[in-house]
Amino acid sequence: MLSSHHTAMGADSASSAIVLGLVLASFLYLRGWRRLRESPVSPMLGWRLASFLLGMSLVWGALASPLVAYDHELLTVHMIQHLLLMTFAPGLILLSEPLLAFWHGLPRFGKVVLGPLSRDPLVQRFAQVLSLPALCWTISAVTLIGWHVPPLFTLGMRSEAWHSIEQATFLGAGFLFWWPVVQAWPSVSKGPRWSTLLYLFLATLPCDILSGFLVFSDQVAYPVYFSMRRHFGFSVLEDQQCAAALMWTCITIVYLAPAAIISIQLLGPQASRRHDLRRRAPSGGTPSRIDSQSLGVV
C-alpha cells in the first residue's frame, strides 16, 4: 500500500514536471512566432502555431493525461502512447518550424550563449551526421522493434525509470524520423525529393513485420498483461491484436499522407518549372532555404 502511494506521488510529480515543461516550451515558441509573424519578408503563418500547439497537446496526452492511468493495463493504450510520441506529435511539431521560432523567442542572453555553440564546426558536423536519412531510419526502426522485444517491453512495464527512458527514446526517434521528411529549419535538402518516397516506404516495413506478428499470432507476446486488470471486456490476446491493428492502420495512413503530397509536388507543373530555373541559375545565384529564412527574420 505504501509503495503504491509513493508510486502515485511520483507519477503526479512527473506529470506536473511534464506539464510545466510543455507550457514553458509553448510560451517560448509563441514568443518567437509573434516576432516572426511581423516579419515582412517571411512571416510565420498561423497554421504553424496551430500545428505546434496540437503536437504539444498530443505529447501531453501521451505523458500526462488521464490516458496514462491505463498504460500498464491495456496494450492498446500503451500502443496509442507510442503512436502519439513517435508518429503524430513529432511530425506536427516539426511542421511548425520549432527551432526557428525558439531561436527568435530566446532572450538576448540565451542567444549570446547558444550562438557560438551553434556555429561550432563539431556541433554542425554532428548535426549533419545525425540528420542523415539512413541513420534516422535506422534509429527509428531499432527503437520501434527493440522496445517491443518481450524482455525489454517487460522491463519498461516493471520499472518507472526504464518506462521514462522508453518514452523519451520514442519521442526522440520520432523527431529524427520526421526530420528528413519535413526538412524543418535549419536543414537543407541534399538529395532528390523522390528519395523521400522510398524512405517512407521502407519505414513501413518494420511496422508491418511487428504488427503482422502481433495480429496473427495465437499466443500472447507479453505475459505481463495477464496480471493486470482487464477493461472493456478485452482478453489479453484480443487486446494485443487490437493494439497491433491500430498501429498497422495508423502508421500506414500517416506515412501515406506525406507520400501523396510529395508525389503531387513532383508530378505537378511547379516542380518542372523549379527544375528549369535551377538549371538556368548561375552558381551561387539562388539563396538556400536557410539563408532566405535567416535574412528574412533578422
Secondary structure, 3 states (H helix, E strand, C coil): CHHHHHHHHHHHHHHHHHHHHHHHHHHHHHHHHHHHHCCCCCCCCHHHHHHHHHHHHHHHHHHCCHHHHHCCCCHHHHHHHHHHHHHHHHHHHHHCCHHHHHHHHCCHHHHHHHHHHHCCHHHHHHHHHHCCHHHHHHHHHHHHHHCCCHHHHHHHHHCHHHHHHHHHHHHHHHHHHHHHHHCCCCCCCCCCCCHHHHHHHHHHHHHHHHHHHHHHCCCCCCHHHHHCCCCCCCCHHHHHHHHHHHHHHHHHHHHHHHHHHHHHHHHCHHHHHHHHHHHHCCCCCCCCHHHHHHHHHC
